[in-house]
Amino acid sequence: MAKTGGTSINGIFANRFERICGHKGYSYDAFSSNERARERAKTNKPKIWGRDRVPWDTMTKIGYENCDYFSNEIHWKWWVTNFGNRTFHGIPMELHVPCRDPIDHLMSQCSYKTKKLKCDAASDEEFFSSIKKCFAYISSRYDDNLRKHFDIKCYDFWKQFTTYQDYMSERLQPRRLVSTPYVKRESNLPRNKTSECIWGRPDLLEKATNYLLKQPYYQFCNACLGSEDDITK
């Protein structure tokens, strides 16, 4: 799901563990990729397609047979097409879905798309329309049909770099050499929460939350966090 830390988790895992595969990096060259990212950070060069931003057709050509953990930013049907019977070559699979506070997630999406909520909207419809304009792949990356094809777990966005990593470190093989520190690949400009009008409007916070909870992704997260399927509870 967009704006839930997937780029960082993919990159950190590829740098720490073996057999990590993803749109934002693979284990087998994560060391050199992170070293290059450190050099790019010094010169402020723009993002490019490369070893830490791998094109989808390249990923398909590589294949997924040497992956213990796979990360991708793509339509939910892709998972069903490639892995949709709960196993891959007979190996059991789980699908891990990141979950973030709905309003905080919404505002991160607005920042990513350089949109603003219309807190001065003349009607609820106009306000909800401004919410929808911020959505970054909410309906295309998650659908409840995934539950028919996978054992699905969730994890808390705020615990992904602590509890979630601890959980996965017991299941993934550490790399022999690790490039440290990991260089974060930013995909958003820094947010200025003081410019986000919704935080000073309890009425709009309630309306926005209720609107978001009508979306299947947020419904799933609301039910999953704190349940037996929450990896980070």
MOPELIN-V535594 format. One record per pair of residues at least 12 apart in sequence whose ideal C-beta (glycine too) atoms are under 10 Angstrom apart, sorted by the first residue. I is the first residue (numbers start at 1). GAP is how many residues later the second one is. D is the distance in whole Angstrom. If there is no record, write none. Layout:
BEGIN
I_GAP_D ; I_GAP_D
END
This chain:
BEGIN
1_72_9 ; 1_75_10 ; 1_96_7 ; 1_97_6 ; 1_98_8 ; 1_99_8 ; 1_104_8 ; 1_135_9 ; 1_136_7 ; 1_137_8 ; 1_140_5 ; 1_141_6 ; 1_156_9 ; 1_216_7 ; 1_220_9 ; 2_71_7 ; 2_103_9 ; 2_106_9 ; 2_107_7 ; 2_110_7 ; 2_111_10 ; 2_133_9 ; 2_134_4 ; 2_135_5 ; 2_136_8 ; 2_138_10 ; 2_139_7 ; 2_185_9 ; 3_95_9 ; 3_97_8 ; 3_101_9 ; 3_102_6 ; 3_103_9 ; 3_104_9 ; 3_105_4 ; 3_106_5 ; 3_107_10 ; 3_108_8 ; 3_109_6 ; 3_110_10 ; 3_131_10 ; 3_133_6 ; 3_134_9 ; 3_135_10 ; 3_154_9 ; 3_184_8 ; 3_185_7 ; 4_93_9 ; 4_94_4 ; 4_95_8 ; 4_96_5 ; 4_101_7 ; 4_104_8 ; 4_105_10 ; 4_137_10 ; 4_151_9 ; 4_153_5 ; 4_156_8 ; 4_217_10 ; 5_93_6 ; 5_95_8 ; 5_103_10 ; 5_150_10 ; 5_152_6 ; 5_153_9 ; 5_155_5 ; 5_156_8 ; 5_159_10 ; 5_179_10 ; 6_16_8 ; 6_17_8 ; 6_18_7 ; 6_65_6 ; 6_66_9 ; 6_67_6 ; 6_92_7 ; 6_135_10 ; 6_154_9 ; 6_181_9 ; 7_15_9 ; 7_16_8 ; 7_17_5 ; 7_18_9 ; 7_45_9 ; 7_46_9 ; 7_64_9 ; 7_66_8 ; 7_177_8 ; 7_178_6 ; 7_179_9 ; 7_180_6 ; 8_16_8 ; 8_152_8 ; 8_153_8 ; 8_174_8 ; 8_176_6 ; 8_177_7 ; 8_178_9 ; 8_179_9 ; 9_13_9 ; 9_15_9 ; 9_60_9 ; 9_62_7 ; 9_87_9 ; 9_89_8 ; 9_146_9 ; 9_151_6 ; 9_152_8 ; 9_155_8 ; 9_156_8 ; 9_159_9 ; 10_12_4 ; 10_13_7 ; 10_14_4 ; 10_15_6 ; 10_16_9 ; 10_20_10 ; 10_42_9 ; 10_44_10 ; 10_59_9 ; 10_60_9 ; 10_61_4 ; 10_62_9 ; 10_63_9 ; 10_175_9 ; 11_13_5 ; 11_14_5 ; 11_19_7 ; 11_22_8 ; 11_23_8 ; 11_26_8 ; 11_41_6 ; 11_42_10 ; 11_60_9 ; 11_171_6 ; 11_172_8 ; 11_173_8 ; 11_174_6 ; 12_12_10 ; 12_13_9 ; 12_18_9 ; 12_22_10 ; 12_148_9 ; 12_149_7 ; 12_153_7 ; 12_170_5 ; 12_172_9 ; 13_12_8 ; 13_14_8 ; 13_17_9 ; 13_55_10 ; 13_56_6 ; 13_58_8 ; 13_152_8 ; 13_155_7 ; 13_156_9 ; 13_159_7 ; 13_162_10 ; 13_169_10 ; 14_12_6 ; 14_13_5 ; 14_14_9 ; 14_15_9 ; 14_16_4 ; 14_17_9 ; 14_19_8 ; 14_20_9 ; 14_37_10 ; 14_38_8 ; 14_55_9 ; 14_57_9 ; 14_161_9 ; 14_168_10 ; 15_12_8 ; 15_15_5 ; 15_16_7 ; 15_18_8 ; 15_19_6 ; 15_22_10 ; 15_37_10 ; 15_160_7 ; 15_162_10 ; 15_163_6 ; 15_164_6 ; 15_165_8 ; 15_166_10 ; 15_167_5 ; 15_168_9 ; 16_14_8 ; 16_149_8 ; 16_152_9 ; 16_153_8 ; 16_156_8 ; 16_157_10 ; 16_158_7 ; 16_159_6 ; 16_162_6 ; 16_163_10 ; 16_164_10 ; 16_166_8 ; 17_13_9 ; 17_51_8 ; 17_52_7 ; 17_148_10 ; 17_151_8 ; 17_152_8 ; 17_154_9 ; 17_155_4 ; 17_156_6 ; 17_157_6 ; 17_158_6 ; 17_161_9 ; 18_12_10 ; 18_48_9 ; 18_50_7 ; 18_51_10 ; 18_154_7 ; 18_155_4 ; 18_156_7 ; 18_157_6 ; 18_158_9 ; 19_47_6 ; 19_48_6 ; 19_49_4 ; 19_50_7 ; 19_51_9 ; 19_153_8 ; 19_154_7 ; 19_156_10 ; 20_47_7 ; 20_48_7 ; 20_49_5 ; 20_50_8 ; 20_51_8 ; 20_148_10 ; 20_152_7 ; 20_153_10 ; 20_155_9 ; 21_33_9 ; 21_38_7 ; 21_41_7 ; 21_42_9 ; 21_43_6 ; 21_44_10 ; 21_45_7 ; 21_46_4 ; 21_47_8 ; 21_48_7 ; 21_49_5 ; 21_50_7 ; 21_51_9 ; 22_30_10 ; 22_32_7 ; 22_37_8 ; 22_45_9 ; 22_47_8 ; 22_48_6 ; 22_49_3 ; 22_50_6 ; 22_51_9 ; 23_29_10 ; 23_30_7 ; 23_31_6 ; 23_32_9 ; 23_33_7 ; 23_35_10 ; 23_36_7 ; 23_47_9 ; 23_48_6 ; 23_49_5 ; 23_50_5 ; 23_51_7 ; 24_27_10 ; 24_28_6 ; 24_29_6 ; 24_30_7 ; 24_47_7 ; 24_48_9 ; 24_49_8 ; 24_161_7 ; 24_163_9 ; 25_12_10 ; 25_25_10 ; 25_26_7 ; 25_27_5 ; 25_28_8 ; 25_29_7 ; 25_46_8 ; 25_160_9 ; 26_25_7 ; 26_26_9 ; 26_28_7 ; 26_32_10 ; 26_33_9 ; 26_36_8 ; 26_40_9 ; 26_41_9 ; 27_39_9 ; 27_40_9 ; 27_41_9 ; 27_42_9 ; 27_145_9 ; 27_146_9 ; 27_148_7 ; 28_23_10 ; 28_34_10 ; 28_38_9 ; 28_147_10 ; 29_22_5 ; 29_23_9 ; 30_21_8 ; 30_22_8 ; 30_145_8 ; 30_147_10 ; 30_148_9 ; 30_149_7 ; 30_152_9 ; 31_144_8 ; 31_145_9 ; 31_146_6 ; 31_147_7 ; 31_148_5 ; 31_149_10 ; 32_19_8 ; 32_20_10 ; 32_147_8 ; 33_17_8 ; 33_18_5 ; 33_19_5 ; 33_20_10 ; 33_21_10 ; 33_146_8 ; 33_150_9 ; 33_152_10 ; 34_17_10 ; 34_18_8 ; 34_144_9 ; 34_145_4 ; 34_146_8 ; 34_147_9 ; 34_148_6 ; 34_149_6 ; 34_151_10 ; 35_144_6 ; 35_148_9 ; 36_14_8 ; 36_15_8 ; 36_16_8 ; 36_143_10 ; 36_147_9 ; 37_13_10 ; 37_14_9 ; 37_15_6 ; 37_142_9 ; 37_145_9 ; 37_146_4 ; 37_147_9 ; 37_148_7 ; 38_141_8 ; 38_143_9 ; 38_144_10 ; 38_145_5 ; 39_144_9 ; 40_12_10 ; 40_143_8 ; 40_145_9 ; 41_142_6 ; 41_143_9 ; 41_144_9 ; 41_145_10 ; 47_138_7 ; 47_139_9 ; 47_140_8 ; 52_131_9 ; 52_133_6 ; 53_132_8 ; 53_134_10 ; 54_18_10 ; 56_16_8 ; 56_17_9 ; 56_18_7 ; 56_22_9 ; 59_13_7 ; 59_15_9 ; 60_22_9 ; 64_18_7 ; 64_19_8 ; 64_24_7 ; 64_25_9 ; 65_23_8 ; 65_24_7 ; 65_26_10 ; 67_21_9 ; 68_23_9 ; 68_100_10 ; 68_103_8 ; 68_104_6 ; 68_105_7 ; 69_27_9 ; 69_99_7 ; 69_102_8 ; 69_103_6 ; 70_12_9 ; 70_13_8 ; 70_18_9 ; 70_23_9 ; 70_25_10 ; 71_25_9 ; 72_69_10 ; 73_64_8 ; 73_68_7 ; 74_63_9 ; 74_66_9 ; 74_67_7 ; 75_62_8 ; 75_64_10 ; 75_65_5 ; 75_66_7 ; 75_68_9 ; 76_19_10 ; 76_61_10 ; 76_63_9 ; 76_64_7 ; 76_65_6 ; 76_66_6 ; 76_67_5 ; 76_68_10 ; 76_69_7 ; 76_70_6 ; 76_73_10 ; 76_140_10 ; 76_141_10 ; 77_63_9 ; 77_66_8 ; 77_68_8 ; 77_69_9 ; 78_63_9 ; 79_14_9 ; 79_16_7 ; 79_62_10 ; 79_63_10 ; 79_64_10 ; 79_67_7 ; 79_70_7 ; 79_71_7 ; 80_63_9 ; 80_65_7 ; 80_66_7 ; 80_68_8 ; 80_69_5 ; 80_70_8 ; 81_68_10 ; 83_12_8 ; 83_66_8 ; 83_67_8 ; 84_61_10 ; 84_62_9 ; 84_64_9 ; 84_65_4 ; 84_66_7 ; 85_64_7 ; 85_65_9 ; 86_62_10 ; 86_63_7 ; 86_64_6 ; 86_65_6 ; 92_59_8 ; 93_56_10 ; 93_57_7 ; 93_58_7 ; 94_56_7 ; 94_57_5 ; 94_58_7 ; 94_59_6 ; 94_77_10 ; 94_135_10 ; 94_137_9 ; 95_47_10 ; 95_51_6 ; 95_52_9 ; 95_54_8 ; 95_55_4 ; 95_56_7 ; 95_57_5 ; 95_58_7 ; 95_59_10 ; 96_54_10 ; 96_56_8 ; 96_57_5 ; 96_58_7 ; 96_59_6 ; 96_64_10 ; 96_68_8 ; 96_71_9 ; 96_72_9 ; 96_135_7 ; 97_44_9 ; 97_45_7 ; 97_49_8 ; 97_53_10 ; 97_55_6 ; 97_56_7 ; 97_57_5 ; 97_58_8 ; 97_120_8 ; 97_123_7 ; 97_124_7 ; 97_127_7 ; 97_132_9 ; 97_134_10 ; 98_56_7 ; 98_57_6 ; 98_58_8 ; 98_59_6 ; 98_62_6 ; 98_66_8 ; 98_123_9 ; 98_134_10 ; 99_55_5 ; 99_56_7 ; 99_57_6 ; 99_58_6 ; 99_59_10 ; 99_61_10 ; 99_118_9 ; 99_119_8 ; 99_121_8 ; 99_122_4 ; 99_123_8 ; 99_124_10 ; 99_125_7 ; 99_126_5 ; 99_131_8 ; 99_133_9 ; 100_56_8 ; 100_57_4 ; 100_58_8 ; 100_60_9 ; 100_118_10 ; 100_121_8 ; 100_125_10 ; 101_55_9 ; 101_56_7 ; 101_57_8 ; 101_108_9 ; 101_111_10 ; 101_117_10 ; 101_120_9 ; 101_124_10 ; 102_103_10 ; 102_106_8 ; 102_107_6 ; 102_108_10 ; 102_109_9 ; 102_110_4 ; 102_111_7 ; 102_113_9 ; 102_115_9 ; 102_116_5 ; 102_119_8 ; 102_120_8 ; 103_93_9 ; 103_95_7 ; 103_96_8 ; 103_101_10 ; 103_102_6 ; 103_105_6 ; 103_106_6 ; 103_109_7 ; 104_53_8 ; 104_54_9 ; 104_87_10 ; 104_89_9 ; 104_92_10 ; 105_29_10 ; 105_31_9 ; 105_33_9 ; 105_52_8 ; 105_107_8 ; 105_112_9 ; 105_113_8 ; 105_116_9 ; 106_25_7 ; 106_28_6 ; 106_29_8 ; 106_30_10 ; 106_32_9 ; 106_90_10 ; 106_92_8 ; 106_102_7 ; 106_103_9 ; 106_105_9 ; 106_106_6 ; 106_112_9 ; 107_27_8 ; 107_84_7 ; 107_86_7 ; 107_89_5 ; 107_91_7 ; 107_92_8 ; 107_101_10 ; 108_26_9 ; 108_28_9 ; 108_49_10 ; 108_80_7 ; 108_83_7 ; 109_22_9 ; 109_24_10 ; 109_25_5 ; 109_26_6 ; 109_27_4 ; 109_28_9 ; 109_29_8 ; 109_79_9 ; 110_20_9 ; 110_21_9 ; 110_23_8 ; 110_24_4 ; 110_25_9 ; 110_26_9 ; 110_81_9 ; 110_86_8 ; 110_88_9 ; 111_23_9 ; 111_77_5 ; 111_78_7 ; 111_79_9 ; 111_80_5 ; 111_81_9 ; 111_82_10 ; 111_84_10 ; 111_85_9 ; 112_22_8 ; 112_24_6 ; 112_75_7 ; 112_76_5 ; 112_77_9 ; 112_79_9 ; 113_20_7 ; 113_21_6 ; 113_22_8 ; 113_23_6 ; 113_75_10 ; 114_20_10 ; 114_74_10 ; 114_75_8 ; 115_15_7 ; 115_16_9 ; 115_17_10 ; 115_18_5 ; 115_19_5 ; 115_20_10 ; 115_21_10 ; 116_14_7 ; 116_17_9 ; 116_18_9 ; 116_79_8 ; 116_80_8 ; 116_81_8 ; 116_82_10 ; 117_13_5 ; 117_14_6 ; 117_16_9 ; 117_17_7 ; 117_79_7 ; 117_80_6 ; 117_81_5 ; 117_84_9 ; 117_87_8 ; 117_91_8 ; 118_12_4 ; 118_13_9 ; 118_15_9 ; 118_79_9 ; 118_86_10 ; 119_77_9 ; 119_78_4 ; 119_79_6 ; 119_80_10 ; 119_81_8 ; 119_82_6 ; 119_84_10 ; 119_85_6 ; 119_89_10 ; 120_77_8 ; 120_81_10 ; 121_83_9 ; 124_80_10 ; 124_83_7 ; 124_87_9 ; 127_71_10 ; 127_77_7 ; 127_80_7 ; 127_81_8 ; 127_84_9 ; 128_79_8 ; 128_80_8 ; 128_82_10 ; 128_83_5 ; 128_84_10 ; 128_86_10 ; 130_78_10 ; 131_67_10 ; 131_73_10 ; 131_76_9 ; 131_77_6 ; 131_80_6 ; 131_81_7 ; 131_84_10 ; 132_79_9 ; 132_83_10 ; 135_77_10 ; 135_80_8 ; 135_82_10 ; 137_80_10 ; 138_74_9 ; 138_77_6 ; 138_78_9 ; 138_79_6 ; 138_80_8 ; 139_76_7 ; 139_77_7 ; 139_78_8 ; 141_76_8 ; 142_73_9 ; 142_74_6 ; 142_75_4 ; 142_76_9 ; 142_77_10 ; 142_78_7 ; 142_79_9 ; 143_73_6 ; 143_74_8 ; 143_77_10 ; 144_72_5 ; 144_73_9 ; 144_75_8 ; 144_76_7 ; 145_71_9 ; 146_70_10 ; 146_74_9 ; 147_73_8 ; 151_78_9 ; 152_68_8 ; 152_72_8 ; 152_77_7 ; 153_14_10 ; 153_71_8 ; 153_74_10 ; 153_75_9 ; 153_76_5 ; 153_77_7 ; 153_78_5 ; 153_79_9 ; 154_66_7 ; 154_67_6 ; 154_69_9 ; 154_70_4 ; 154_71_6 ; 154_72_9 ; 154_73_8 ; 154_75_6 ; 154_76_5 ; 154_77_7 ; 154_78_8 ; 154_79_9 ; 155_12_8 ; 155_13_9 ; 155_66_10 ; 155_69_9 ; 155_70_9 ; 155_74_10 ; 155_75_7 ; 155_76_4 ; 155_77_5 ; 155_78_9 ; 156_65_9 ; 156_68_10 ; 156_69_6 ; 156_70_9 ; 156_74_7 ; 156_75_8 ; 156_76_4 ; 156_77_8 ; 157_64_9 ; 157_68_10 ; 157_75_9 ; 158_74_9 ; 159_71_10 ; 159_72_9 ; 159_73_4 ; 159_74_9 ; 160_71_10 ; 160_72_8 ; 162_70_8 ; 163_67_10 ; 163_68_7 ; 163_69_4 ; 163_70_9 ; 164_67_6 ; 164_68_5 ; 165_67_10 ; 166_65_10 ; 166_66_9 ; 167_64_5 ; 167_65_7 ; 168_63_9 ; 209_13_10
END
